[in-house]
Amino acid sequence: MTWRFGPSFAVFVSALLLLTSSAALADDAIVKLRQSELENLFEQDCGSCHGLTRKGGLGSPLLPEALADKSDEVLVEIILDGLPGTAMPPWRPFLTVAEASYIVGLMRKPKP
């Protein structure tokens, strides 16, 4: 059996690939534009519960050693969806997955 696709199929596939790669680039570009805002959010907003030194307070510690047993995916999910029954609110209305991932990267770095 031989598959034969016309030029319209090739155009469709090319457009789909372009849109997919553009969406990924858009997320990265947005994160780059918002880096200082995200860093401030992490320092101030997260710090208001987790402590400005990240050693904990109302919220648990956000130091790299305290998070070593948690995957990035779990931390992104916690940031976006919060933790029911705790003071940890969902940030999904305000952050994208890429932005939450950037914050996880900040959490993984030692406090300067």
HUWO-V363687 format. One record per residue. N is the residue number from 1. RES is the residue in three letters. SS is DSSP state (~ for helix, > for strand, _ for the rest). BURIAL is I if it has 24 or more other ideal C-beta (glycine too) atoms within 12 Angstrom, else O. D_FIRST is the distance of its C-alpha to the first C-alpha in Angstrom with 1 decimal. Layout:
# HUWO-V363687
n=[N & N]
res=[RES & RES]
ss=[SS & SS]
burial=[BURIAL & BURIAL]
d_first=[D_FIRST & D_FIRST]
This chain:
# HUWO-V363687
n=[1 & 2 & 3 & 4 & 5 & 6 & 7 & 8 & 9 & 10 & 11 & 12 & 13 & 14 & 15 & 16 & 17 & 18 & 19 & 20 & 21 & 22 & 23 & 24 & 25 & 26 & 27 & 28 & 29 & 30 & 31 & 32 & 33 & 34 & 35 & 36 & 37 & 38 & 39 & 40 & 41 & 42 & 43 & 44 & 45 & 46 & 47 & 48 & 49 & 50 & 51 & 52 & 53 & 54 & 55 & 56 & 57 & 58 & 59 & 60 & 61 & 62 & 63 & 64 & 65 & 66 & 67 & 68 & 69 & 70 & 71 & 72 & 73 & 74 & 75 & 76 & 77 & 78 & 79 & 80 & 81 & 82 & 83 & 84 & 85 & 86 & 87 & 88 & 89 & 90 & 91 & 92 & 93 & 94 & 95 & 96 & 97 & 98 & 99 & 100 & 101 & 102 & 103 & 104 & 105 & 106 & 107 & 108 & 109 & 110 & 111 & 112]
res=[MET & THR & TRP & ARG & PHE & GLY & PRO & SER & PHE & ALA & VAL & PHE & VAL & SER & ALA & LEU & LEU & LEU & LEU & THR & SER & SER & ALA & ALA & LEU & ALA & ASP & ASP & ALA & ILE & VAL & LYS & LEU & ARG & GLN & SER & GLU & LEU & GLU & ASN & LEU & PHE & GLU & GLN & ASP & CYS & GLY & SER & CYS & HIS & GLY & LEU & THR & ARG & LYS & GLY & GLY & LEU & GLY & SER & PRO & LEU & LEU & PRO & GLU & ALA & LEU & ALA & ASP & LYS & SER & ASP & GLU & VAL & LEU & VAL & GLU & ILE & ILE & LEU & ASP & GLY & LEU & PRO & GLY & THR & ALA & MET & PRO & PRO & TRP & ARG & PRO & PHE & LEU & THR & VAL & ALA & GLU & ALA & SER & TYR & ILE & VAL & GLY & LEU & MET & ARG & LYS & PRO & LYS & PRO]
ss=[_ & _ & _ & _ & _ & _ & ~ & ~ & ~ & ~ & ~ & ~ & ~ & ~ & ~ & ~ & ~ & ~ & ~ & ~ & ~ & ~ & ~ & ~ & ~ & ~ & ~ & ~ & ~ & ~ & ~ & ~ & ~ & ~ & ~ & ~ & ~ & ~ & ~ & ~ & ~ & ~ & ~ & ~ & ~ & ~ & ~ & ~ & ~ & ~ & _ & _ & _ & _ & _ & _ & _ & _ & _ & _ & _ & _ & _ & ~ & ~ & ~ & ~ & _ & _ & _ & _ & ~ & ~ & ~ & ~ & ~ & ~ & ~ & ~ & ~ & ~ & _ & _ & _ & _ & _ & _ & _ & _ & _ & _ & _ & _ & _ & _ & _ & ~ & ~ & ~ & ~ & ~ & ~ & ~ & ~ & ~ & ~ & ~ & ~ & _ & _ & _ & _]
burial=[O & O & O & O & O & O & O & O & O & O & O & O & O & O & O & O & O & O & O & O & O & O & O & O & O & O & O & O & O & O & I & O & O & O & O & O & O & I & O & O & O & I & O & O & O & I & I & O & I & I & O & O & O & I & O & O & O & O & I & O & O & I & O & O & O & O & I & O & O & O & O & O & O & O & I & I & O & I & I & I & O & O & O & O & O & O & O & O & O & O & I & O & O & O & I & I & I & I & I & I & I & I & I & I & O & I & I & I & O & O & O & O]
d_first=[0.0 & 3.8 & 6.6 & 9.7 & 13.0 & 16.2 & 19.6 & 20.8 & 18.3 & 19.5 & 23.1 & 22.6 & 21.4 & 24.3 & 26.8 & 25.8 & 26.3 & 29.5 & 30.9 & 30.2 & 32.0 & 34.7 & 35.4 & 35.9 & 38.1 & 40.0 & 40.9 & 42.1 & 44.1 & 45.7 & 46.7 & 48.2 & 50.2 & 51.4 & 52.2 & 56.0 & 55.8 & 53.7 & 56.1 & 59.0 & 57.4 & 56.9 & 60.5 & 62.3 & 60.3 & 59.0 & 62.2 & 64.3 & 63.1 & 61.9 & 64.9 & 65.3 & 65.3 & 62.2 & 64.2 & 63.8 & 66.0 & 64.9 & 61.4 & 60.3 & 60.5 & 57.8 & 58.6 & 55.8 & 57.3 & 57.4 & 53.7 & 52.5 & 51.2 & 49.1 & 45.6 & 45.1 & 42.7 & 45.5 & 48.0 & 45.8 & 45.4 & 49.2 & 50.0 & 47.7 & 48.4 & 51.9 & 53.4 & 54.5 & 58.1 & 59.0 & 60.2 & 56.8 & 55.4 & 51.9 & 51.2 & 47.8 & 49.4 & 50.6 & 48.1 & 44.4 & 42.5 & 42.8 & 46.5 & 47.1 & 45.3 & 47.7 & 50.6 & 49.4 & 49.4 & 53.0 & 53.8 & 52.6 & 55.0 & 58.6 & 61.2 & 62.8]
